[in-house]
Amino acid sequence: MNALVATPVLVPLATVVLTTLATRRPALQQLLSLVGVLTFLGCAVVLVALAAADQPAQSAFGSWVAPYGIAFHLDRTGAALVLVTALMGAASLLFLASDADTGPRHPLLLPLVHGVLAGVGGAFSTADLFNLYVWFEVMLICSLGLFALGGRLDQLDASFKYLVLNLLGTLLLLMAVGAVYGATGHLNFAALGGAADALPPALATVLLSALLLAFLIKAGAFPLYAWLPASYHTLPAPILALFAGLLTKVGVYAVLRTVGDVFAPAPHVVMEALGWVAAATMLFGVLGAAYHWDMRRILAFHIVSQIGYILLAVALAGDAGNAATLFYTVHHIIVKANLFLIAAMIWRLAGSYDLRRIGGLYRLRPVLGVLFLVPALSLVGIPPLSGFWAKLIVLQEALAQGRYVWTAVALVVSVLTLYSMMKIWMEAFWKRHPDAGWRPPADARLGPAWAATLGLASVTLLISLDPQTLLTYAQAAARTLGG
């Protein structure tokens, strides 16, 4: 059990080492990478099965108990997110084997990707606040490496923008962790839960607010979200999809773990403020998406917008809000990553990410047009797709709590999301291409890309047609939080 709980970190880190040693043999490096991510996926399935059977994997490494030991604990929430992390890693690396993105393959690309997976897996597995900070740092370092690999001017500019605000979040998080330790003498989640009850309410509110501010920067929430759409579009498509699916969700998970578990029940003023931040994040994110014409920027702003929905679920709190958070997060990771991958296929066939310069794809590639509609309409929340069930759960709880303004904002955002998704479909697929003699390239090798996108679309449809399975799991996960 000790070894199994560490696999979300050990397997990606071992793959980092092996792929680094194989940098001069690209075929071997790619094979090791795929074996590593499939091993990670297999371990994640076992971890979810254990958590679902109420046997969460856990360990205090070196037999050092709290408050000194490094503890991992994978309950239902953490295990589910580790599984979707492994799934995103597998889909992105499979897509990378195609030529849907024709950028150069740097020898350090695969090691850095697995470094990101190790950071995300560690963040979802740890039961210690300081080690959560450490895994954020691992993600930041590997992410910066991936931003800078190409060496292009726009990539270096994006690296700087990504670094500045994320470094601000990192410094705030480190100071907040130090303050929490100074006030309580604990960093272990379980120990903090007991120690926080003994704190004066004003001090507890200040400490919690400091932690949340750092996590919200990492999550790309309003108003400090500009780093995300300003940087993500410079990444290679499969890396962009991986980042879009996972990185901001680690920030959201940290918010959920903090207010829904460690400091539960959180002060009313904190949750009220979080709800309004969520509403602003939804609205400003979707307005940015509606304004742009570049598919990558549209979808990047939708990351921000959808983070708002997830934060709204967190703000609603209780078992219902926490269950909605997990359901929405799993749905959104899969859908958002798939949209970026499909956008890369559109670029490969049509020659541009700018919607004003492409078109005519439905006549020549109708299957791709239908494939795009599955995640796009799910993002909007069209029934019976997974996004409909995710939004329904959130909005039902918002209405039950009398949060009519938040509900109205969420509905308006859904309408604007439909507008931007239909803008992509109409411009890329329905209208004629500006060049009357345009034809898709005959040499596009998209087999692995089709496999990755169809696989993710199948998972979306599986959740759509049987939402109760994920909802039941999420409800059981919510009951384990705060306890």
Secondary structure in CASP SS format (residue, H / E / C, confidence):
PFRMAT SS
TARGET T0000
AUTHOR 0000-0000-0000
METHOD secondary structure of the structure
MODEL  1
M C 1.00
N H 1.00
A H 1.00
L H 1.00
V H 1.00
A C 1.00
T H 1.00
P H 1.00
V H 1.00
L H 1.00
V H 1.00
P H 1.00
L H 1.00
A H 1.00
T H 1.00
V H 1.00
V H 1.00
L H 1.00
T H 1.00
T H 1.00
L H 1.00
A C 1.00
T C 1.00
R C 1.00
R C 1.00
P H 1.00
A H 1.00
L H 1.00
Q H 1.00
Q H 1.00
L H 1.00
L H 1.00
S H 1.00
L H 1.00
V H 1.00
G H 1.00
V H 1.00
L H 1.00
T H 1.00
F H 1.00
L H 1.00
G H 1.00
C H 1.00
A H 1.00
V H 1.00
V H 1.00
L H 1.00
V H 1.00
A H 1.00
L H 1.00
A H 1.00
A H 1.00
A C 1.00
D C 1.00
Q C 1.00
P C 1.00
A E 1.00
Q E 1.00
S E 1.00
A E 1.00
F E 1.00
G C 1.00
S C 1.00
W C 1.00
V C 1.00
A C 1.00
P C 1.00
Y C 1.00
G C 1.00
I E 1.00
A E 1.00
F E 1.00
H E 1.00
L E 1.00
D C 1.00
R H 1.00
T H 1.00
G H 1.00
A H 1.00
A H 1.00
L H 1.00
V H 1.00
L H 1.00
V H 1.00
T H 1.00
A H 1.00
L H 1.00
M H 1.00
G H 1.00
A H 1.00
A H 1.00
S H 1.00
L H 1.00
L H 1.00
F H 1.00
L H 1.00
A C 1.00
S C 1.00
D C 1.00
A C 1.00
D C 1.00
T C 1.00
G C 1.00
P C 1.00
R C 1.00
H C 1.00
P C 1.00
L C 1.00
L H 1.00
L H 1.00
P H 1.00
L H 1.00
V H 1.00
H H 1.00
G H 1.00
V H 1.00
L H 1.00
A H 1.00
G H 1.00
V H 1.00
G H 1.00
G H 1.00
A H 1.00
F H 1.00
S H 1.00
T E 1.00
A C 1.00
D E 1.00
L H 1.00
F H 1.00
N H 1.00
L H 1.00
Y H 1.00
V H 1.00
W H 1.00
F H 1.00
E H 1.00
V H 1.00
M H 1.00
L H 1.00
I H 1.00
C H 1.00
S H 1.00
L H 1.00
G H 1.00
L H 1.00
F H 1.00
A H 1.00
L C 1.00
G C 1.00
G C 1.00
R C 1.00
L H 1.00
D H 1.00
Q H 1.00
L H 1.00
D H 1.00
A H 1.00
S H 1.00
F H 1.00
K H 1.00
Y H 1.00
L H 1.00
V H 1.00
L H 1.00
N H 1.00
L H 1.00
L H 1.00
G H 1.00
T H 1.00
L H 1.00
L H 1.00
L H 1.00
L H 1.00
M H 1.00
A H 1.00
V H 1.00
G H 1.00
A H 1.00
V H 1.00
Y H 1.00
G H 1.00
A H 1.00
T H 1.00
G C 1.00
H C 1.00
L C 1.00
N E 1.00
F H 1.00
A H 1.00
A H 1.00
L H 1.00
G H 1.00
G H 1.00
A H 1.00
A H 1.00
D H 1.00
A C 1.00
L C 1.00
P C 1.00
P H 1.00
A H 1.00
L H 1.00
A H 1.00
T H 1.00
V H 1.00
L H 1.00
L H 1.00
S H 1.00
A H 1.00
L H 1.00
L H 1.00
L H 1.00
A H 1.00
F H 1.00
L H 1.00
I H 1.00
K H 1.00
A H 1.00
G C 1.00
A C 1.00
F C 1.00
P C 1.00
L C 1.00
Y C 1.00
A C 1.00
W H 1.00
L H 1.00
P H 1.00
A H 1.00
S H 1.00
Y H 1.00
H H 1.00
T H 1.00
L C 1.00
P C 1.00
A H 1.00
P H 1.00
I H 1.00
L H 1.00
A H 1.00
L H 1.00
F H 1.00
A H 1.00
G H 1.00
L H 1.00
L H 1.00
T H 1.00
K H 1.00
V H 1.00
G H 1.00
V H 1.00
Y H 1.00
A H 1.00
V H 1.00
L H 1.00
R H 1.00
T H 1.00
V H 1.00
G H 1.00
D H 1.00
V H 1.00
F C 1.00
A C 1.00
P C 1.00
A C 1.00
P C 1.00
H H 1.00
V H 1.00
V H 1.00
M H 1.00
E H 1.00
A H 1.00
L H 1.00
G H 1.00
W H 1.00
V H 1.00
A H 1.00
A H 1.00
A H 1.00
T H 1.00
M H 1.00
L H 1.00
F H 1.00
G H 1.00
V H 1.00
L H 1.00
G H 1.00
A H 1.00
A H 1.00
Y H 1.00
H C 1.00
W C 1.00
D E 1.00
M H 1.00
R H 1.00
R H 1.00
I H 1.00
L H 1.00
A H 1.00
F H 1.00
H H 1.00
I H 1.00
V H 1.00
S H 1.00
Q H 1.00
I H 1.00
G H 1.00
Y H 1.00
I H 1.00
L H 1.00
L H 1.00
A H 1.00
V H 1.00
A H 1.00
L H 1.00
A C 1.00
G H 1.00
D H 1.00
A H 1.00
G H 1.00
N H 1.00
A H 1.00
A H 1.00
T H 1.00
L H 1.00
F H 1.00
Y H 1.00
T H 1.00
V H 1.00
H H 1.00
H H 1.00
I H 1.00
I H 1.00
V H 1.00
K H 1.00
A H 1.00
N H 1.00
L H 1.00
F H 1.00
L H 1.00
I H 1.00
A H 1.00
A H 1.00
M H 1.00
I H 1.00
W H 1.00
R H 1.00
L H 1.00
A H 1.00
G C 1.00
S C 1.00
Y C 1.00
D E 1.00
L H 1.00
R H 1.00
R H 1.00
I C 1.00
G C 1.00
G C 1.00
L H 1.00
Y H 1.00
R H 1.00
L H 1.00
R C 1.00
P H 1.00
V H 1.00
L H 1.00
G H 1.00
V H 1.00
L H 1.00
F H 1.00
L H 1.00
V H 1.00
P H 1.00
A H 1.00
L H 1.00
S H 1.00
L H 1.00
V H 1.00
G C 1.00
I C 1.00
P C 1.00
P C 1.00
L C 1.00
S H 1.00
G H 1.00
F H 1.00
W H 1.00
A H 1.00
K H 1.00
L H 1.00
I H 1.00
V H 1.00
L H 1.00
Q H 1.00
E H 1.00
A H 1.00
L H 1.00
A H 1.00
Q C 1.00
G C 1.00
R C 1.00
Y H 1.00
V H 1.00
W H 1.00
T H 1.00
A H 1.00
V H 1.00
A H 1.00
L H 1.00
V H 1.00
V H 1.00
S H 1.00
V H 1.00
L H 1.00
T H 1.00
L H 1.00
Y H 1.00
S H 1.00
M H 1.00
M H 1.00
K H 1.00
I H 1.00
W H 1.00
M H 1.00
E H 1.00
A H 1.00
F H 1.00
W H 1.00
K C 1.00
R C 1.00
H C 1.00
P C 1.00
D C 1.00
A C 1.00
G C 1.00
W C 1.00
R C 1.00
P C 1.00
P C 1.00
A C 1.00
D C 1.00
A C 1.00
R C 1.00
L C 1.00
G H 1.00
P H 1.00
A H 1.00
W H 1.00
A H 1.00
A H 1.00
T H 1.00
L H 1.00
G H 1.00
L H 1.00
A H 1.00
S H 1.00
V H 1.00
T H 1.00
L H 1.00
L H 1.00
I H 1.00
S H 1.00
L H 1.00
D C 1.00
P H 1.00
Q H 1.00
T H 1.00
L H 1.00
L H 1.00
T H 1.00
Y H 1.00
A H 1.00
Q H 1.00
A H 1.00
A H 1.00
A H 1.00
R H 1.00
T H 1.00
L C 1.00
G C 1.00
G C 1.00
END
